Amino acid sequence: MPSVLTAQYGDDRRMAETGGRVLAGNAVERLPSGGVDDAPTERLSGAARGVRAILARHRQLLLDVAAVAIAAFDVWFWFAPDAKVYNYALSIVAVAAVALRRRFPFAVVLLTVPGFLAGMAQLAAMIALGTLARRKLLSTQTYIAAGLVWFSRFFLWPPEEFLALDWKSHVHNAIYGCIVAGMPIAIGLLAHAREQLSARIAELAESRERERMLHAHAVRADERARLAREMHDVVSHQVSLIAMQAGALRMAAADPDAQQVAGTIRMLSTRTLDELRQLVSVLRTTSGDDSPQPRIEDLPQLLASSGLPAALTVLGPVDDLPASISGAVYRTVQEALTNVRKHAGGAATSVQIRADSDELHVEIRNDPPLAPHECATLPSGGHGLVGLRERAALLDGKFEAGPCDDGGFLVSVTFPLARTLD
């Protein structure tokens, strides 16, 4: 059952009462099939929404047409065979003036008063007075217009008929004139109050949505800080031990090859600690953009220290890429090289980056492993490719990964660019 806010202000105001976004999906928005004459309810609701949208766009025009039609019907209803020509002329002018009541509310009241006083356009004058009260509230113009409408109802035209009435009829006409002049003012003030209330409800809904978003940001910041502490306490400690043990092995080993391997392990451990510090600093910030992140320019150093026979090819300008895309390319290549070491036994790898006018294409392709029986020795959590796909999706990119026909593996990602490359 729709709430009062939903029924009055439509679906766009639903989050004013829920405090969040409304789930959109088949399970929430789609109604059960059925309807009148075997017509689907979803189709009927779509047609109803279309009609409601058309009415909303042309609401003022429809109201103006309705006001003019009501005023014209009032003149036709009180048609008098013995009326003079000027009575009809003043009434027609009053009815036509109703169409301009939004732009010139006080002038329209002045135009409708003669048609009410010496004609048959009572509703035209009342509609004009209500519009004036809605626009100007209880201003001087509203009081003057109310007095003129009251006088038009109190005074009878021609004057001979007015003078022929007794005092009881004058009192009755005065009271009825107060009703005729007071009711449009009351309706106009009520409509204005409703508009103000609607605006305040919309402001409260927006304020509540901002408050909900701020609360979500605060919760996210606390979670990021907790993750940063855990990464610093656990991962940093383990990697530090690896770097220390590698340094000790380098000093104690007599074999030059062992010393070189130990040095490589220590260098990689040190670099991992540096990147971990950057990641921890990012998690501790709100925006996540305060710390320098690796870019495409750092890929040659990454490939040189990977221990793989890897080749890098860059086609097109990539110096002015956004930091988010450049960092995503670096992380994609880094994860792909890690997977080659884990699952392809250090097979030859080629990295190609091609920058077009509106897209950036990245391909990492490795050859078949030389010793397949030695490729599954390192542990794997199975989350690397999933993380790359999610990272590409955050930047509206397309990610593909899969085996090649020759037994190798291909990782491909395409990022859209929001600027034109020179």
C-alpha positions in Angstrom: 0.0 0.0 0.0 1.5 3.4 -1.0 2.2 5.8 1.8 0.9 9.4 2.0 4.2 10.8 0.6 4.2 8.3 -2.3 0.6 9.0 -3.2 1.0 12.8 -3.0 4.5 13.4 -4.5 5.1 10.3 -6.6 7.9 7.7 -6.7 10.7 10.3 -6.6 9.8 11.2 -3.0 9.9 7.6 -1.7 13.3 8.0 -0.2 12.0 10.8 2.0 10.3 8.1 4.1 12.8 5.2 3.6 16.0 7.1 4.2 17.7 5.6 1.1 17.3 4.6 -2.5 14.5 2.4 -3.7 15.6 -0.9 -5.1 14.8 -1.1 -8.8 14.4 -4.5 -10.2 11.9 -7.2 -11.3 11.4 -8.3 -7.7 10.5 -4.9 -6.5 9.0 -2.8 -9.3 7.3 -5.5 -11.5 3.7 -6.3 -10.5 2.2 -9.7 -11.0 0.8 -10.3 -14.4 -2.9 -9.9 -15.0 -5.0 -6.8 -15.3 -8.2 -5.9 -17.0 -9.1 -7.9 -20.2 -6.0 -10.1 -19.9 -3.7 -7.0 -20.3 -0.5 -7.2 -18.3 -0.5 -5.0 -15.2 3.1 -3.9 -16.1 1.9 -2.5 -19.4 -1.0 -0.7 -17.8 1.2 0.8 -15.2 3.6 2.0 -17.9 0.8 3.6 -19.8 -0.4 5.2 -16.5 3.0 6.6 -15.9 3.2 8.0 -19.4 -0.2 9.7 -19.0 0.9 11.1 -15.6 4.2 12.4 -17.1 2.2 14.2 -19.9 -0.2 15.7 -17.4 2.8 16.9 -15.3 4.4 18.6 -18.2 1.2 20.4 -19.3 -0.3 20.9 -15.9 -0.5 24.7 -16.0 -1.9 24.7 -19.5 -4.6 22.2 -18.6 -5.5 24.2 -15.5 -5.8 27.4 -17.5 -8.0 25.7 -20.0 -10.2 24.3 -17.2 -10.4 27.7 -15.5 -11.6 29.4 -18.7 -14.1 26.6 -19.4 -15.6 26.9 -15.9 -15.9 30.6 -16.2 -17.5 30.3 -19.7 -19.9 27.7 -18.4 -20.9 30.0 -15.5 -21.7 32.8 -18.0 -23.7 30.4 -20.2 -25.6 29.0 -17.2 -26.8 32.4 -16.0 -27.9 33.4 -19.5 -30.6 36.0 -19.3 -32.8 36.7 -22.4 -33.4 40.3 -21.4 -29.7 41.1 -20.9 -28.1 44.0 -22.7 -25.3 43.7 -25.2 -22.8 45.3 -22.8 -23.6 42.7 -20.2 -22.5 39.9 -22.6 -19.5 42.0 -23.7 -18.2 42.5 -20.2 -18.8 38.8 -19.4 -16.8 37.7 -22.4 -14.0 40.0 -21.5 -13.9 38.6 -18.0 -13.8 35.0 -19.3 -11.0 35.7 -21.7 -9.0 37.5 -19.1 -8.9 34.4 -16.9 -6.4 32.9 -19.3 -3.9 35.6 -18.3 -4.4 35.4 -14.5 -0.9 33.9 -13.9 1.1 36.7 -15.5 -1.1 39.6 -14.5 -3.2 38.5 -11.5 -4.2 42.0 -10.2 -5.0 43.4 -13.7 -7.1 40.3 -14.5 -9.1 40.9 -11.3 -9.8 44.4 -12.4 -10.9 43.1 -15.8 -13.3 40.5 -14.3 -14.9 42.8 -11.8 -17.1 44.7 -14.4 -18.2 41.3 -15.9 -19.2 40.3 -12.4 -20.8 43.6 -11.4 -22.8 44.3 -14.6 -22.6 40.8 -16.2 -22.7 37.1 -15.4 -19.0 36.3 -14.8 -19.0 35.6 -11.0 -16.8 32.5 -11.2 -14.3 34.4 -13.4 -13.8 37.0 -10.7 -13.5 34.4 -8.0 -10.9 32.4 -9.9 -8.9 35.6 -10.6 -9.1 36.6 -6.9 -7.9 33.1 -5.8 -4.9 33.3 -8.1 -4.0 36.7 -6.8 -4.2 35.5 -3.2 -2.0 32.5 -4.1 0.6 34.8 -5.7 0.5 37.9 -3.5 -0.9 36.4 -0.2 -2.5 39.0 2.0 -1.1 42.0 0.3 -2.6 45.4 -0.5 -3.6 44.3 -3.9 -5.4 41.3 -2.5 -7.4 43.4 -0.1 -8.4 45.8 -2.9 -9.4 43.0 -5.1 -11.3 41.3 -2.4 -13.2 44.6 -1.7 -14.1 44.9 -5.4 -15.3 41.3 -5.6 -17.4 41.8 -2.4 -18.9 45.0 -3.8 -19.7 43.3 -7.1 -21.7 40.7 -5.2 -23.3 43.2 -2.8 -24.3 45.8 -5.4 -26.9 44.9 -8.0 -26.9 46.2 -11.5 -28.8 48.2 -12.6 -28.8 50.6 -9.6 -32.6 50.8 -9.6 -32.8 47.1 -8.6 -30.3 47.7 -5.8 -32.2 50.7 -4.4 -35.5 48.7 -4.6 -34.3 46.1 -2.1 -35.1 46.2 1.6 -32.5 46.3 4.4 -32.7 42.5 5.0 -31.8 41.8 1.4 -28.8 44.2 1.7 -27.6 42.4 4.8 -28.0 39.0 3.1 -26.1 40.2 0.0 -23.3 41.6 2.2 -22.9 38.3 4.0 -23.0 36.4 0.8 -20.4 38.8 -0.7 -18.0 38.0 2.2 -18.4 34.3 1.3 -17.8 35.0 -2.4 -14.7 37.1 -1.7 -13.4 35.1 1.2 -13.6 31.6 -0.2 -11.1 32.2 -3.2 -8.7 33.9 -0.8 -8.8 31.0 1.6 -8.3 28.5 -1.3 -5.4 30.5 -2.6 -3.7 30.8 0.8 -4.2 27.0 1.3 -2.7 26.3 -2.1 0.3 28.5 -1.3 0.8 26.8 2.1 0.7 23.4 0.3 3.4 24.5 -2.1 5.5 25.6 0.8 4.9 22.4 2.7 5.9 20.3 -0.4 9.1 22.3 -0.8 10.0 21.8 2.9 9.3 18.1 2.6 11.6 17.9 -0.4 14.3 19.8 1.5 13.9 17.4 4.4 14.2 14.4 2.0 17.4 15.8 0.5 18.8 16.6 4.0 18.0 13.1 5.1 19.6 11.6 2.1 22.8 13.7 2.7 22.8 12.6 6.3 22.5 9.0 5.2 25.4 9.4 2.8 27.6 11.1 5.4 26.9 8.3 7.8 27.8 5.7 5.1 31.1 7.7 4.5 31.8 7.6 8.2 31.2 3.9 8.4 33.4 3.3 5.3 36.2 5.4 6.7 36.1 3.4 10.0 36.3 0.2 8.0 39.2 1.5 5.9 41.1 2.5 9.0 40.5 -1.0 10.5 41.7 -2.7 7.3 44.8 -0.4 7.3 45.7 -1.4 10.8 45.3 -5.1 10.1 47.4 -4.9 6.9 50.1 -2.9 8.7 50.2 -5.3 11.6 50.0 -8.6 9.8 51.3 -8.2 6.2 53.9 -5.6 7.0 55.3 -7.8 9.7 55.6 -10.9 7.5 57.1 -9.0 4.6 59.6 -7.4 6.9 60.7 -10.8 8.1 61.1 -12.0 4.5 63.3 -8.9 3.7 65.4 -9.4 6.8 65.9 -13.2 6.1 66.8 -12.4 2.5 69.4 -9.9 3.6 70.9 -12.4 6.0 71.0 -15.1 3.3 72.7 -12.8 0.9 75.5 -12.1 3.5 75.9 -15.7 4.5 75.7 -17.5 1.1 78.9 -18.2 -0.8 77.3 -19.0 -4.1 77.0 -15.9 -6.3 73.7 -17.1 -7.8 72.3 -17.6 -4.3 73.4 -14.1 -3.4 71.7 -12.7 -6.5 68.5 -14.5 -5.7 68.6 -13.3 -2.1 69.2 -9.8 -3.2 66.3 -9.9 -5.6 64.0 -11.3 -2.8 65.1 -8.4 -0.5 64.6 -5.8 -3.3 61.1 -7.1 -4.0 60.2 -7.3 -0.3 61.4 -3.7 0.2 59.3 -2.6 -2.8 56.3 -4.5 -1.4 56.7 -2.7 1.9 56.8 0.7 0.1 53.6 -0.1 -1.9 52.0 -1.5 1.3 52.7 1.8 3.1 51.1 3.7 0.2 48.1 1.4 0.3 47.7 1.9 4.0 47.9 5.7 3.6 45.2 5.5 0.9 43.0 3.5 3.2 43.5 6.0 6.0 42.3 8.9 3.8 38.8 9.7 2.8 39.2 10.3 -0.9 42.0 7.8 -1.5 43.9 10.2 -3.9 46.4 11.7 -1.5 49.3 9.3 -2.0 51.3 8.8 -5.2 50.3 5.7 -7.1 52.3 3.7 -9.7 51.6 4.6 -13.3 52.2 3.3 -16.8 55.6 5.0 -16.7 56.7 2.6 -14.0 56.0 -0.5 -16.1 59.5 -0.9 -17.5 60.9 -1.1 -14.0 58.2 -3.6 -13.0 59.0 -5.8 -16.0 62.7 -5.6 -15.4 62.3 -6.8 -11.8 59.7 -9.5 -12.5 62.3 -12.1 -13.4 60.3 -13.0 -16.5 61.3 -12.7 -20.2 58.8 -9.9 -20.8 58.6 -7.3 -23.5 56.7 -4.0 -23.3 55.2 -2.2 -26.3 53.5 1.2 -26.0 51.6 2.6 -28.9 50.2 6.1 -28.7 50.6 8.9 -26.1 50.0 7.7 -22.5 51.7 10.5 -20.5 48.5 12.5 -19.8 46.2 9.6 -18.8 44.1 10.1 -15.7 45.7 8.8 -12.6 43.0 6.2 -12.0 43.3 4.6 -15.4 47.1 4.7 -15.4 47.2 3.1 -12.0 44.7 0.5 -13.1 46.9 -0.4 -16.0 49.9 -0.8 -13.8 48.0 -3.1 -11.3 46.6 -5.2 -14.2 50.0 -5.8 -15.7 51.4 -6.5 -12.2 48.7 -9.1 -11.4 49.1 -10.7 -14.9 52.9 -11.1 -14.4 52.2 -12.6 -11.0 49.9 -15.2 -12.6 52.5 -16.0 -15.2 55.0 -16.7 -12.5 52.5 -18.8 -10.6 50.8 -20.8 -13.3 53.0 -20.6 -16.5 56.4 -21.3 -15.0 57.9 -18.0 -16.0 57.0 -18.3 -19.7 57.8 -15.5 -22.1 55.3 -12.6 -21.8 54.4 -9.7 -24.0 52.7 -6.5 -22.8 51.1 -4.2 -25.3 49.5 -0.9 -24.5 47.7 0.9 -27.3 46.1 4.4 -26.8 43.4 5.4 -29.3 41.4 8.6 -29.5 38.8 7.4 -27.1 40.0 4.0 -25.6 43.0 2.5 -24.0 43.7 -1.2 -24.8 46.0 -3.3 -22.7 46.9 -6.9 -23.6 49.2 -9.2 -21.6 49.9 -12.5 -23.4 52.2 -15.3 -22.3 53.5 -18.3 -24.1 52.7 -21.9 -23.1 54.6 -23.0 -19.9 57.9 -24.8 -20.6 57.4 -27.2 -17.6 53.6 -27.7 -17.0 54.2 -30.0 -14.0 56.0 -27.2 -12.1 53.4 -24.6 -12.6 51.1 -25.2 -9.6 53.6 -25.0 -6.8 52.7 -21.5 -5.6 49.5 -20.9 -3.6 46.7 -19.0 -5.2 43.5 -17.6 -3.8 41.7 -17.3 -7.1 40.8 -13.6 -6.5 43.3 -12.0 -8.8 41.3 -12.0 -12.0 38.1 -11.2 -10.1 39.8 -8.1 -8.6 41.0 -7.0 -12.1 37.5 -7.4 -13.5 36.0 -5.3 -10.6 38.7 -2.7 -11.0 37.9 -2.4 -14.7 34.2 -2.2 -14.0 34.7 0.7 -11.6 36.3 2.6 -14.5 33.6 1.5 -17.1 36.1 -0.8 -18.7 35.8 -4.2 -20.4 37.9 -7.0 -19.0 38.5 -10.4 -20.7 40.8 -13.2 -19.7 41.2 -16.8 -21.0 43.5 -19.4 -22.6 44.8 -19.0 -26.1 44.8 -21.6 -28.9 48.5 -22.2 -28.6 48.3 -23.0 -24.9 49.2 -19.6 -23.5 47.0 -17.1 -21.7 45.6 -13.7 -22.6 44.5 -10.9 -20.3 42.8 -8.0 -22.1 41.3 -4.8 -20.7 39.9 -1.7 -22.4 39.3 1.6 -20.6 37.3 4.4 -22.1 39.0 7.8 -22.2 37.2 11.0 -21.4 39.6 13.2 -23.2 41.1 13.4 -26.7 44.7 12.2 -27.1 46.9 14.4 -29.2 
